[in-house]
């Protein structure tokens, strides 16, 4: 005959709380307990001025939501409409030269990046086209409606 060993009431209470706590708070979802995904978006200020006259200016791009890691794009307007003609290429869904303007640090959790650029003058700024793409490709980098996703940033000298 087997001998039954009673569990202490306190041990039973701790075990019950641990198990029930896991039932309510444990999740296998990558987006957290609520299961809600946050929409992918990014922001950058415009216009931008350098810290000192004649110096480089900094474009700060902040992304949120979507799937990490992010790839940040900064295309000088001289390459957007002429030169590499990135605007024309992206309208045709051609990404063959976009990699030249990408910054992908492959750091998970990196939501902000600072990119130094050359400013124009106070009367004639330099313009840059800025965008961000996430790992799941939620950003609309190309196609006929792509300009709703890309942002034009003016960079002036002091």
ZATI-683304 format. One line per 3 residues: number of its first residue (from 1); their letters; for each residue y, z, x of N, C-alpha, C. Coordinates in nm, 3 decimals. Each point is the difference from the previous one (the first is absolute). Layout:
% residues N
NUM> a> Y,Z,X,Y,Z,X,Y,Z,X  ...
***
This chain:
% residues 158
1> xxx> -0.116,0.000,0.083,0.116,0.000,-0.083,0.125,0.000,0.089  0.096,-0.087,-0.035,0.122,-0.011,0.079,0.096,0.109,-0.039  0.070,0.048,0.099,0.100,0.104,-0.022,0.135,-0.067,-0.023
4> xxx> 0.070,0.034,-0.107,0.130,-0.056,-0.033,0.107,0.090,0.058  0.089,-0.060,0.078,0.108,0.077,0.061,0.128,-0.030,-0.077  0.061,0.100,-0.063,0.123,-0.024,-0.077,0.119,-0.028,0.092
7> xxx> 0.085,-0.096,-0.041,0.123,-0.031,0.074,0.108,0.099,-0.040  0.084,0.030,0.092,0.109,0.090,-0.036,0.097,-0.075,-0.091  0.063,0.071,-0.087,0.093,-0.060,-0.097,0.119,-0.063,0.072
10> xxx> 0.046,0.064,0.106,0.114,-0.054,0.072,-0.037,-0.135,0.065  -0.115,-0.009,0.062,-0.045,-0.125,0.062,-0.012,-0.111,-0.102  -0.052,0.034,-0.117,-0.015,-0.097,-0.107,0.136,-0.050,-0.048
13> xxx> 0.097,0.091,-0.010,0.135,-0.039,-0.043,0.065,-0.093,0.102  -0.015,0.030,0.129,0.059,-0.084,0.104,-0.064,-0.138,-0.001  -0.131,-0.006,-0.013,-0.070,-0.128,-0.004,0.042,-0.081,-0.122
16> xxx> 0.016,0.065,-0.114,0.040,-0.069,-0.122,0.141,-0.056,0.013  0.093,0.078,0.055,0.138,-0.047,0.019,0.006,-0.116,0.098  -0.080,0.005,0.106,0.000,-0.108,0.098,-0.050,-0.130,-0.063
19> xxx> -0.106,0.008,-0.076,-0.056,-0.119,-0.063,0.094,-0.054,-0.106  0.055,0.088,-0.086,0.089,-0.048,-0.106,0.130,-0.054,0.058  0.048,0.061,0.110,0.121,-0.051,0.065,-0.021,-0.141,0.049
22> xxx> -0.115,-0.029,0.053,-0.028,-0.134,0.049,-0.011,-0.099,-0.114  -0.046,0.043,-0.114,-0.010,-0.090,-0.115,0.136,-0.045,-0.048  0.101,0.084,0.015,0.133,-0.035,-0.049,0.090,-0.064,0.104
25> xxx> -0.023,0.025,0.128,0.093,-0.047,0.102,-0.058,-0.100,0.099  -0.128,-0.013,0.010,-0.059,-0.095,0.093,0.010,-0.141,-0.058  0.025,-0.094,0.088,0.010,-0.138,-0.044,-0.050,-0.092,0.110
28> xxx> -0.056,-0.111,-0.038,-0.040,-0.099,0.099,0.100,-0.115,0.001  0.108,0.014,-0.075,0.103,-0.102,-0.007,0.090,0.010,0.122  0.041,-0.113,0.053,0.089,-0.001,0.116,0.145,0.026,-0.039
31> xxx> 0.031,0.000,-0.129,0.138,0.018,-0.042,0.029,0.141,-0.047  -0.095,0.090,0.005,0.026,0.139,-0.033,-0.057,0.041,-0.134  0.018,0.126,-0.035,-0.062,0.055,-0.120,0.040,-0.067,-0.130
34> xxx> 0.122,-0.051,-0.010,0.044,-0.059,-0.126,-0.062,-0.137,-0.024  -0.042,-0.066,0.106,-0.059,-0.133,-0.013,0.105,-0.108,-0.025  0.127,0.034,0.009,0.107,-0.097,-0.024,0.040,-0.066,0.131
37> xxx> 0.014,-0.129,-0.002,0.050,-0.070,0.117,0.151,-0.015,-0.013  0.068,0.016,0.112,0.146,-0.015,-0.001,0.033,-0.145,0.034  0.096,-0.059,-0.070,0.033,-0.140,0.026,0.055,-0.016,0.142
40> xxx> -0.028,-0.114,0.058,0.045,-0.031,0.135,0.145,-0.045,-0.005  0.084,0.057,0.087,0.140,-0.039,0.006,0.055,0.029,0.139  0.119,-0.054,0.027,0.067,0.031,0.126,0.150,-0.006,-0.021
43> xxx> 0.073,0.062,0.093,0.145,-0.002,-0.008,0.058,-0.010,0.141  0.119,-0.054,0.007,0.075,-0.007,0.124,0.148,-0.008,-0.036  0.086,0.068,0.074,0.143,-0.006,-0.032,0.062,-0.133,0.042
46> xxx> 0.107,-0.037,-0.069,0.078,-0.118,0.036,0.141,0.023,-0.052  0.102,-0.022,0.073,0.006,-0.050,0.137,-0.030,0.111,0.101  -0.024,-0.043,0.124,-0.032,0.092,0.109,0.099,-0.024,0.112
49> xxx> 0.045,0.109,0.063,0.091,-0.007,0.114,-0.062,0.075,0.117  0.027,-0.043,0.124,-0.055,0.071,0.116,0.071,0.134,0.020  -0.062,0.087,0.078,0.058,0.130,0.029,0.124,-0.011,0.088
52> xxx> 0.002,-0.099,0.089,0.116,-0.021,0.087,0.034,-0.149,0.007  0.126,-0.029,0.019,0.044,-0.139,0.002,-0.069,-0.076,0.113  -0.049,-0.119,-0.032,-0.068,-0.082,0.098,-0.145,0.038,0.022
55> xxx> -0.047,0.105,-0.065,-0.138,0.045,0.016,-0.093,-0.064,-0.101  -0.126,0.032,0.011,-0.100,-0.050,-0.094,0.007,0.082,-0.130  -0.032,-0.063,-0.109,-0.006,0.068,-0.130,-0.147,0.027,-0.033
58> xxx> -0.025,0.093,-0.089,-0.137,0.036,-0.035,-0.025,-0.022,-0.148  -0.098,-0.084,-0.030,-0.043,-0.018,-0.138,-0.112,0.101,-0.024  0.020,0.088,-0.095,-0.100,0.101,-0.035,-0.067,-0.046,-0.129
61> xxx> -0.131,-0.018,0.006,-0.077,-0.044,-0.117,-0.095,0.112,-0.038  0.003,0.039,-0.127,-0.087,0.106,-0.050,-0.087,-0.057,-0.111  -0.131,0.015,0.014,-0.095,-0.049,-0.100,-0.069,0.119,-0.066
64> xxx> -0.050,-0.021,-0.122,-0.074,0.105,-0.070,-0.101,-0.063,-0.095  -0.101,0.077,-0.034,-0.104,-0.047,-0.092,-0.091,-0.101,0.067  -0.077,-0.069,-0.081,-0.090,-0.101,0.053,-0.109,0.058,0.087
67> xxx> -0.051,-0.082,0.090,-0.109,0.038,0.089,0.046,-0.007,0.145  -0.020,0.106,0.073,0.036,0.003,0.142,-0.104,-0.076,0.081  0.034,-0.054,0.114,0.130,-0.001,0.067,0.090,-0.112,-0.051
70> xxx> 0.129,0.012,0.033,0.099,-0.099,-0.040,0.030,-0.095,0.116  0.039,-0.122,-0.034,0.052,-0.095,0.098,0.144,-0.029,-0.040  0.093,0.018,0.095,0.142,-0.017,-0.025,0.044,-0.135,0.058
73> xxx> 0.087,-0.070,-0.074,0.049,-0.131,0.044,0.152,0.001,0.005  0.056,-0.051,0.110,0.144,-0.019,0.014,0.020,-0.139,0.059  0.056,-0.090,-0.083,0.019,-0.140,0.040,0.150,-0.027,0.009
76> xxx> 0.050,-0.040,0.118,0.142,-0.038,0.009,0.027,-0.120,-0.090  0.117,-0.002,-0.062,0.030,-0.110,-0.091,0.000,-0.135,0.072  0.026,-0.001,0.129,-0.006,-0.125,0.076,-0.141,-0.059,-0.001
79> xxx> -0.100,0.084,-0.017,-0.139,-0.047,-0.008,-0.047,-0.011,-0.145  0.075,0.057,-0.092,-0.036,-0.003,-0.142,0.025,-0.138,-0.061  0.119,-0.055,0.026,0.037,-0.129,-0.058,-0.014,-0.117,0.098
82> xxx> 0.011,0.027,0.129,-0.013,-0.104,0.103,-0.101,0.051,0.102  -0.003,-0.058,0.117,-0.094,0.047,0.102,-0.144,-0.005,-0.050  -0.062,0.115,-0.019,-0.138,0.007,-0.050,-0.011,-0.032,-0.150
85> xxx> 0.112,-0.001,-0.071,0.003,-0.029,-0.144,-0.100,0.086,-0.078  0.011,0.131,0.021,-0.092,0.094,-0.064,0.010,-0.007,-0.152  0.120,-0.016,-0.055,0.016,-0.010,-0.145,-0.082,-0.115,-0.056
88> xxx> 0.013,-0.115,0.060,-0.073,-0.118,-0.045,-0.152,0.020,0.013  -0.041,0.057,0.112,-0.144,0.023,0.023,-0.058,0.095,-0.105  0.070,0.111,-0.024,-0.052,0.099,-0.095,0.000,-0.053,-0.143
91> xxx> 0.094,-0.086,-0.034,0.000,-0.060,-0.133,-0.129,-0.081,-0.021  -0.051,-0.058,0.108,-0.126,-0.076,-0.005,-0.122,0.087,0.029  0.017,0.132,0.008,-0.108,0.095,0.033,-0.059,-0.026,0.139
94> xxx> 0.084,-0.041,0.092,-0.040,-0.024,0.138,0.046,0.119,0.085  -0.094,0.073,0.059,0.032,0.119,0.079,-0.017,-0.023,0.150  -0.009,-0.126,0.043,-0.037,-0.032,0.138,0.095,0.054,0.107
97> xxx> 0.128,0.019,-0.031,0.094,0.052,0.100,0.061,0.135,-0.038  -0.038,0.055,-0.112,0.059,0.128,-0.044,-0.036,0.114,0.095  -0.115,-0.009,0.066,-0.043,0.106,0.091,0.104,0.027,0.111
100> xxx> 0.082,-0.100,0.032,0.102,0.017,0.104,0.103,0.106,-0.036  0.014,0.029,-0.127,0.104,0.092,-0.047,-0.060,0.128,-0.059  -0.127,0.024,0.030,-0.071,0.115,-0.056,-0.002,0.116,0.098
103> xxx> 0.003,0.118,-0.053,-0.020,0.122,0.077,-0.105,0.081,-0.073  -0.116,0.008,0.058,-0.110,0.072,-0.062,-0.053,0.100,0.100  0.038,0.124,-0.019,-0.040,0.104,0.096,-0.139,0.053,-0.030
106> xxx> -0.059,-0.039,-0.112,-0.134,0.042,-0.040,-0.013,0.152,-0.004  0.110,0.067,-0.026,-0.004,0.145,-0.012,-0.007,0.036,-0.147  -0.104,0.068,-0.039,-0.010,0.043,-0.138,0.099,0.114,-0.020
109> xxx> 0.075,-0.007,-0.106,0.099,0.103,-0.028,0.138,-0.036,0.051  0.015,-0.114,0.068,0.133,-0.038,0.048,0.071,-0.074,-0.112  0.094,0.066,-0.063,0.070,-0.057,-0.114,0.137,-0.056,0.036
112> xxx> 0.050,0.033,0.117,0.133,-0.044,0.041,-0.006,-0.060,0.139  0.078,-0.105,0.018,0.009,-0.063,0.131,0.147,-0.031,0.027  0.038,0.005,0.127,0.137,-0.031,0.042,-0.009,-0.118,0.096
115> xxx> 0.073,-0.108,-0.033,-0.003,-0.121,0.081,0.142,-0.030,0.046  0.019,-0.011,0.131,0.132,-0.031,0.058,0.027,-0.149,-0.009  0.119,-0.032,-0.049,0.040,-0.140,-0.016,0.143,-0.018,0.052
118> xxx> 0.035,-0.124,0.025,0.133,-0.033,0.048,0.096,-0.016,-0.119  0.114,0.071,0.002,0.095,-0.015,-0.111,0.089,-0.122,0.020  0.056,-0.047,-0.110,0.100,-0.106,0.007,0.136,0.063,0.015
121> xxx> 0.103,-0.074,-0.027,0.137,0.054,0.006,0.037,0.056,-0.137  0.117,0.063,-0.005,0.047,0.056,-0.127,0.027,-0.111,-0.101  0.043,-0.118,0.047,0.029,-0.110,-0.092,-0.121,-0.090,-0.025
124> xxx> -0.096,-0.001,0.094,-0.118,-0.085,-0.016,-0.125,0.082,0.039  -0.062,0.066,-0.097,-0.117,0.084,0.032,-0.124,-0.083,0.032  -0.094,0.062,0.068,-0.132,-0.060,0.015,-0.083,0.046,-0.119
127> xxx> -0.078,-0.090,-0.056,-0.085,0.035,-0.114,-0.146,-0.002,0.042  -0.076,0.091,-0.059,-0.144,0.010,0.025,-0.071,0.010,-0.135  -0.115,-0.063,-0.011,-0.083,0.010,-0.120,-0.111,0.100,0.030
130> xxx> -0.012,0.100,-0.086,-0.090,0.113,0.024,-0.102,0.010,-0.112  -0.123,0.033,0.037,-0.105,0.021,-0.098,-0.110,0.088,0.059  -0.089,0.047,-0.086,-0.112,0.084,0.041,-0.123,-0.045,-0.077
133> xxx> -0.114,0.003,0.067,-0.128,-0.028,-0.065,-0.094,0.117,0.027  -0.081,0.035,-0.099,-0.099,0.106,0.019,-0.137,-0.061,0.024  -0.098,0.084,0.031,-0.134,-0.046,0.033,-0.066,-0.078,-0.115
136> xxx> 0.030,0.039,-0.126,-0.058,-0.067,-0.116,0.079,-0.125,-0.042  0.102,-0.035,0.076,0.085,-0.117,-0.026,0.065,0.004,-0.138  0.061,0.114,-0.032,0.069,0.017,-0.128,0.141,-0.058,0.001
139> xxx> 0.058,-0.024,0.118,0.134,-0.057,0.008,-0.004,-0.150,-0.023  0.105,-0.053,-0.063,0.007,-0.143,-0.030,0.078,-0.069,0.112  -0.069,-0.025,0.112,0.065,-0.060,0.116,0.025,-0.149,-0.016
142> xxx> -0.076,-0.067,-0.084,0.013,-0.145,-0.010,-0.005,-0.045,-0.144  0.023,-0.130,-0.018,-0.003,-0.058,-0.134,0.139,-0.023,-0.055  0.006,-0.045,-0.123,0.129,-0.037,-0.060,0.087,0.120,-0.034
145> xxx> -0.058,0.118,-0.022,0.078,0.119,-0.034,0.015,0.097,0.117  -0.023,-0.045,0.121,-0.001,0.090,0.116,0.135,0.064,0.028  0.110,-0.065,-0.038,0.132,0.057,0.030,0.027,0.128,-0.079
148> xxx> -0.079,0.027,-0.102,0.011,0.127,-0.070,-0.054,0.114,0.087  -0.085,-0.032,0.098,-0.060,0.102,0.086,0.073,0.012,0.134  0.046,-0.110,0.057,0.072,0.003,0.126,0.143,0.047,-0.023
151> xxx> 0.057,0.073,0.098,0.138,0.048,-0.010,0.082,-0.054,0.117  0.118,-0.048,-0.033,0.092,-0.051,0.101,0.091,0.113,0.044  0.002,0.026,0.132,0.075,0.112,0.055,0.111,-0.055,0.090
154> xxx> 0.123,0.043,-0.024,0.114,-0.039,0.082,0.020,0.104,0.109  0.021,-0.047,0.124,0.021,0.090,0.114,0.133,-0.036,0.067  0.098,0.091,-0.009,0.135,-0.019,0.052,0.020,0.082,0.125
157> xx> 0.091,-0.044,0.086,0.044,0.085,0.111,0.116,0.085,-0.053  0.034,0.103,0.073,0.107,0.092,-0.043,0.137,-0.065,0.006
***
